[in-house]
Amino acid sequence: MAVRRGEHPLWPHAPAERINLTLIPDAGSQLQQLQQRTNSSKTDLASRSTASREFLNARLRADCDLIVRDNSTGIAHIVRIL
């Protein structure tokens, strides 16, 4: 498969964008732990985080609640994202 410069092979219509950022120590540590636990790359984790945030924002804009329920106790909590 030929890939043009600036494009990702899994998303051929979306140009790739590179960013550099500095994380606070806690975020860097959490990212490293998540990377080890999921065996995912930092790029994949950042992409999934962005997609997840967009999904949640769309649901919240549509006046939906984000509810987390503990399956063992049945206790549910509404999550507020600021």
Backbone hydrogen bonds, N-H to C=O, Kabsch-Sander energy under -0.5 kcal/mol:
donor,donor_aa,acceptor,acceptor_aa,energy
4,R,2,A,-0.5
7,E,4,R,-1.8
8,H,11,W,-0.7
8,H,14,A,-0.9
11,W,8,H,-0.9
14,A,11,W,-1.7
16,A,6,G,-4.9
23,L,21,L,-0.5
28,G,24,I,-2.5
29,S,25,P,-2.4
30,Q,26,D,-2.4
31,L,27,A,-2.6
32,Q,28,G,-2.1
33,Q,29,S,-2.3
34,L,30,Q,-2.6
35,Q,31,L,-2.5
36,Q,32,Q,-2.2
37,R,33,Q,-2.6
38,T,34,L,-2.5
39,N,35,Q,-1.7
40,S,35,Q,-0.7
45,L,41,S,-2.5
46,A,42,K,-2.5
47,S,43,T,-2.4
48,R,44,D,-2.7
49,S,45,L,-2.3
50,T,46,A,-2.3
51,A,47,S,-2.4
52,S,48,R,-2.7
53,R,49,S,-2.6
54,E,50,T,-2.2
55,F,51,A,-2.3
56,L,52,S,-2.7
57,N,53,R,-2.7
58,A,54,E,-2.3
59,R,55,F,-2.1
60,L,56,L,-2.7
61,R,57,N,-2.6
62,A,58,A,-1.3
63,D,60,L,-1.5
64,C,59,R,-2.1
66,L,79,V,-0.6
67,I,65,D,-0.7
68,V,77,H,-2.9
69,R,67,I,-0.5
70,D,75,I,-2.9
71,N,69,R,-0.8
74,G,70,D,-3.3
77,H,68,V,-2.6
79,V,66,L,-3.3
81,I,79,V,-0.5
82,L,80,R,-0.6
